[in-house]
Amino acid sequence: MKTIYHCLIMWVPFIVLFALAGVGLEILEGNKIRTSEYMTGLRDFGIGYVFLMGSYAFILYPLTFWPLTFILSKFMKNQIFKMATFTLFGGGIGAFSLIVIYGSRFIVEYHLNIVSSIILFGIAGLFYSMVEISVKKNIKFV
Protein backbone atom coordinates (compact mmCIF):
# COMPACT_ATOMS: atom_id res chain seq x y z
CA MET A 1 0.00 0.00 0.00
CA LYS A 2 2.92 2.34 0.70
CA THR A 3 4.13 1.89 -2.86
CA ILE A 4 0.78 2.95 -4.27
CA TYR A 5 0.79 6.09 -2.11
CA HIS A 6 4.31 6.77 -3.27
CA CYS A 7 3.26 6.48 -6.92
CA LEU A 8 0.32 8.83 -6.35
CA ILE A 9 2.56 11.42 -4.68
CA MET A 10 5.05 11.19 -7.55
CA TRP A 11 2.34 12.09 -10.06
CA VAL A 12 2.64 15.79 -9.12
CA PRO A 13 6.41 16.14 -9.73
CA PHE A 14 6.03 14.22 -12.97
CA ILE A 15 3.41 16.65 -14.25
CA VAL A 16 5.51 19.68 -13.30
CA LEU A 17 8.82 18.37 -14.65
CA PHE A 18 7.52 16.95 -17.90
CA ALA A 19 5.28 19.95 -18.59
CA LEU A 20 8.34 22.18 -18.18
CA ALA A 21 10.29 19.87 -20.51
CA GLY A 22 7.48 20.21 -23.06
CA VAL A 23 7.60 24.00 -22.78
CA GLY A 24 11.38 23.88 -23.15
CA LEU A 25 10.96 21.75 -26.25
CA GLU A 26 8.55 24.32 -27.67
CA ILE A 27 11.05 27.09 -26.98
CA LEU A 28 13.95 25.21 -28.59
CA GLU A 29 12.26 23.47 -31.50
CA GLY A 30 8.72 24.80 -31.90
CA ASN A 31 9.86 28.34 -32.59
CA LYS A 32 11.51 27.09 -35.78
CA ILE A 33 8.07 26.47 -37.29
CA ARG A 34 6.89 29.59 -39.09
CA THR A 35 3.57 28.66 -40.69
CA SER A 36 -0.07 29.32 -39.99
CA GLU A 37 -0.75 25.56 -40.07
CA TYR A 38 0.97 25.12 -36.71
CA MET A 39 -1.37 26.67 -34.14
CA THR A 40 -0.36 25.07 -30.85
CA GLY A 41 2.78 26.86 -29.77
CA LEU A 42 3.65 29.44 -27.18
CA ARG A 43 3.04 32.22 -29.69
CA ASP A 44 -0.61 31.19 -30.05
CA PHE A 45 -1.56 29.85 -26.62
CA GLY A 46 0.90 31.62 -24.34
CA ILE A 47 0.55 30.45 -20.75
CA GLY A 48 -2.23 28.10 -21.86
CA TYR A 49 0.46 26.01 -23.53
CA VAL A 50 1.85 25.17 -20.07
CA PHE A 51 -1.57 23.82 -19.09
CA LEU A 52 -1.76 21.90 -22.36
CA MET A 53 1.60 20.28 -21.62
CA GLY A 54 0.49 19.62 -18.04
CA SER A 55 -2.59 17.78 -19.24
CA TYR A 56 -0.44 15.79 -21.66
CA ALA A 57 1.86 14.84 -18.75
CA PHE A 58 -1.17 14.06 -16.57
CA ILE A 59 -2.32 11.48 -19.10
CA LEU A 60 1.18 10.19 -19.84
CA TYR A 61 2.09 9.35 -16.22
CA PRO A 62 -0.27 6.38 -15.67
CA LEU A 63 0.80 4.89 -18.97
CA THR A 64 4.55 5.17 -18.52
CA PHE A 65 6.08 6.24 -15.24
CA TRP A 66 3.47 4.90 -12.78
CA PRO A 67 4.25 1.24 -13.61
CA LEU A 68 7.94 2.03 -13.79
CA THR A 69 7.91 3.83 -10.44
CA PHE A 70 5.90 1.02 -8.88
CA ILE A 71 8.28 -1.69 -10.11
CA LEU A 72 11.47 0.16 -9.29
CA SER A 73 10.40 1.31 -5.84
CA LYS A 74 9.12 -2.16 -4.97
CA PHE A 75 12.05 -4.22 -6.17
CA MET A 76 15.07 -1.97 -6.77
CA LYS A 77 17.22 -0.55 -3.99
CA ASN A 78 20.16 0.69 -6.07
CA GLN A 79 19.76 4.49 -6.44
CA ILE A 80 22.12 4.79 -9.42
CA PHE A 81 20.17 2.18 -11.38
CA LYS A 82 16.92 4.01 -10.61
CA MET A 83 18.38 7.30 -11.80
CA ALA A 84 19.67 5.74 -15.02
CA THR A 85 16.38 3.99 -15.70
CA PHE A 86 14.24 7.08 -15.15
CA THR A 87 16.61 9.16 -17.28
CA LEU A 88 16.50 6.66 -20.16
CA PHE A 89 12.73 6.37 -20.02
CA GLY A 90 12.45 10.15 -19.90
CA GLY A 91 14.56 10.36 -23.05
CA GLY A 92 12.34 7.79 -24.72
CA ILE A 93 9.27 9.81 -23.79
CA GLY A 94 11.03 12.84 -25.28
CA ALA A 95 11.45 11.12 -28.64
CA PHE A 96 7.82 10.00 -28.55
CA SER A 97 6.61 13.45 -27.49
CA LEU A 98 8.40 15.21 -30.33
CA ILE A 99 6.59 13.02 -32.84
CA VAL A 100 3.23 13.42 -31.09
CA ILE A 101 3.45 17.19 -30.63
CA TYR A 102 4.88 18.19 -34.01
CA GLY A 103 4.13 15.31 -36.35
CA SER A 104 6.55 13.80 -38.83
CA ARG A 105 5.78 16.41 -41.50
CA PHE A 106 6.93 19.37 -39.40
CA ILE A 107 9.94 17.42 -38.09
CA VAL A 108 11.20 16.78 -41.63
CA GLU A 109 10.16 20.08 -43.18
CA TYR A 110 11.59 22.35 -40.47
CA HIS A 111 14.55 20.11 -39.52
CA LEU A 112 13.50 19.70 -35.88
CA ASN A 113 16.16 17.99 -33.80
CA ILE A 114 15.06 14.90 -31.90
CA VAL A 115 18.22 14.95 -29.78
CA SER A 116 17.17 18.16 -28.03
CA SER A 117 13.87 16.51 -27.11
CA ILE A 118 15.63 13.42 -25.78
CA ILE A 119 18.02 15.56 -23.71
CA LEU A 120 15.27 17.79 -22.26
CA PHE A 121 13.02 14.93 -21.27
CA GLY A 122 16.01 12.88 -20.08
CA ILE A 123 16.92 15.72 -17.73
CA ALA A 124 13.29 15.79 -16.55
CA GLY A 125 13.57 12.04 -15.90
CA LEU A 126 16.79 12.58 -13.95
CA PHE A 127 15.16 15.27 -11.81
CA TYR A 128 12.16 12.99 -11.34
CA SER A 129 14.45 10.27 -10.01
CA MET A 130 16.05 12.73 -7.60
CA VAL A 131 12.64 13.81 -6.33
CA GLU A 132 11.58 10.17 -6.07
CA ILE A 133 14.60 9.27 -3.97
CA SER A 134 14.09 12.34 -1.78
CA VAL A 135 10.40 11.60 -1.24
CA LYS A 136 11.17 7.97 -0.44
CA LYS A 137 13.79 9.04 2.08
CA ASN A 138 11.99 11.96 3.78
CA ILE A 139 8.29 11.02 3.86
CA LYS A 140 7.79 8.18 6.28
CA PHE A 141 4.39 6.86 5.23
CA VAL A 142 5.60 6.26 1.68
Backbone torsions as a table, in degrees:
resi	resn	phi	psi	omega
1	MET	NA	-34.5	178.3
2	LYS	-62.1	-35.9	-179.0
3	THR	-67.1	-36.5	178.4
4	ILE	-67.2	-42.3	176.0
5	TYR	-61.2	-40.4	179.1
6	HIS	-61.6	-43.9	179.4
7	CYS	-64.9	-37.8	178.1
8	LEU	-67.1	-39.3	177.7
9	ILE	-65.8	-36.7	-176.9
10	MET	-74.4	-8.4	177.6
11	TRP	-64.2	-38.8	-177.7
12	VAL	-65.5	-50.7	177.8
13	PRO	-62.7	-32.5	177.4
14	PHE	-61.8	-46.9	-179.3
15	ILE	-60.5	-45.5	-178.1
16	VAL	-65.0	-50.3	-175.6
17	LEU	-65.9	-44.0	-176.1
18	PHE	-79.1	-25.5	171.8
19	ALA	-68.3	-40.5	176.7
20	LEU	-65.7	-36.6	176.0
21	ALA	-65.1	-37.8	176.8
22	GLY	-65.5	-38.8	176.7
23	VAL	-67.6	-40.8	176.3
24	GLY	-62.1	-37.9	176.4
25	LEU	-64.2	-40.1	177.7
26	GLU	-64.8	-38.0	179.3
27	ILE	-67.8	-43.0	-178.2
28	LEU	-75.4	-47.1	-171.4
29	GLU	-107.6	-36.5	-175.3
30	GLY	-67.6	-27.7	179.3
31	ASN	-71.7	-10.5	175.7
32	LYS	-74.3	-22.0	-176.8
33	ILE	-83.0	117.1	-178.5
34	ARG	-121.0	68.4	178.1
35	THR	-144.5	155.3	179.1
36	SER	-77.4	-9.1	177.5
37	GLU	-72.9	-26.2	-179.2
38	TYR	-95.2	104.4	-174.2
39	MET	-119.4	35.7	-178.0
40	THR	-128.5	15.9	-175.4
41	GLY	-91.5	-175.0	178.7
42	LEU	-65.0	-31.2	179.1
43	ARG	-64.8	-32.7	-177.2
44	ASP	-91.8	-43.1	-174.9
45	PHE	-98.0	-24.3	-178.2
46	GLY	64.0	-128.8	-178.1
47	ILE	-67.0	-22.0	176.5
48	GLY	-63.1	-23.7	177.8
49	TYR	-65.9	-33.7	176.6
50	VAL	-62.7	-42.7	178.0
51	PHE	-68.1	-33.8	175.6
52	LEU	-63.9	-44.3	177.3
53	MET	-67.3	-36.0	177.0
54	GLY	-64.1	-39.6	177.9
55	SER	-70.0	-35.0	174.7
56	TYR	-62.2	-43.8	178.5
57	ALA	-68.1	-35.2	178.9
58	PHE	-60.5	-39.8	179.3
59	ILE	-78.2	-32.8	-175.8
60	LEU	-72.0	-31.4	-175.2
61	TYR	-59.7	-51.2	-178.8
62	PRO	-64.0	-22.4	-178.8
63	LEU	-84.4	-27.6	-172.5
64	THR	-120.5	-65.0	-169.4
65	PHE	-83.9	-23.6	177.5
66	TRP	-61.6	-52.5	178.5
67	PRO	-63.1	-36.8	179.5
68	LEU	-66.2	-44.6	177.7
69	THR	-63.1	-41.8	179.6
70	PHE	-61.0	-48.7	-177.6
71	ILE	-66.3	-46.1	-176.9
72	LEU	-69.7	-37.7	-179.2
73	SER	-75.7	-24.0	179.2
74	LYS	-80.2	-39.8	-169.7
75	PHE	-117.2	-14.7	-174.1
76	MET	-111.5	128.5	178.1
77	LYS	-108.0	-16.1	-178.2
78	ASN	-76.7	115.5	-175.6
79	GLN	-66.9	-38.7	-178.6
80	ILE	-64.3	-41.3	178.6
81	PHE	-64.6	-39.8	176.7
82	LYS	-61.4	-45.3	-179.2
83	MET	-62.1	-43.9	180.0
84	ALA	-65.3	-40.5	-179.0
85	THR	-66.1	-46.6	179.1
86	PHE	-64.8	-36.1	178.5
87	THR	-66.6	-44.1	178.8
88	LEU	-64.7	-43.2	178.2
89	PHE	-66.8	-35.9	175.2
90	GLY	-61.8	-42.4	176.4
91	GLY	-62.8	-39.5	176.7
92	GLY	-63.8	-40.0	175.9
93	ILE	-64.8	-34.3	177.6
94	GLY	-63.0	-43.6	177.9
95	ALA	-64.0	-42.5	178.1
96	PHE	-64.7	-42.3	-177.1
97	SER	-65.7	-38.2	178.3
98	LEU	-59.6	-43.2	-179.7
99	ILE	-68.5	-40.0	-179.3
100	VAL	-68.6	-44.9	-174.8
101	ILE	-71.4	-45.4	-172.0
102	TYR	-103.4	-22.4	-179.1
103	GLY	78.6	152.9	-175.1
104	SER	-66.3	-29.7	-179.6
105	ARG	-63.5	-49.5	-179.7
106	PHE	-67.8	-33.4	179.3
107	ILE	-62.5	-44.7	-179.0
108	VAL	-74.8	-45.0	-173.6
109	GLU	-67.6	-38.8	-176.4
110	TYR	-105.3	10.1	176.0
111	HIS	54.2	51.0	177.2
112	LEU	-73.6	140.8	-173.3
113	ASN	-96.7	118.5	-178.9
114	ILE	-73.0	-24.8	-179.0
115	VAL	-64.4	-38.3	178.9
116	SER	-64.7	-35.7	176.8
117	SER	-66.9	-43.3	179.1
118	ILE	-63.4	-41.5	179.9
119	ILE	-66.3	-46.7	-179.0
120	LEU	-61.3	-48.4	-178.8
121	PHE	-73.9	-27.7	172.8
122	GLY	-65.1	-40.5	175.6
123	ILE	-64.4	-40.2	176.3
124	ALA	-61.9	-39.5	176.2
125	GLY	-64.8	-38.3	176.9
126	LEU	-64.7	-45.7	177.2
127	PHE	-63.7	-36.8	176.4
128	TYR	-60.1	-43.2	-179.9
129	SER	-65.4	-36.9	177.1
130	MET	-65.3	-41.8	176.8
131	VAL	-65.3	-40.2	-179.8
132	GLU	-62.2	-44.0	178.4
133	ILE	-65.7	-41.1	179.1
134	SER	-65.2	-43.6	178.5
135	VAL	-63.8	-42.9	179.7
136	LYS	-62.0	-36.0	-177.4
137	LYS	-80.7	-36.9	-170.3
138	ASN	-99.5	-22.5	178.6
139	ILE	-101.9	118.9	-169.9
140	LYS	-76.5	-29.0	-177.9
141	PHE	-83.5	2.6	-179.6
142	VAL	-100.8	NA	NA
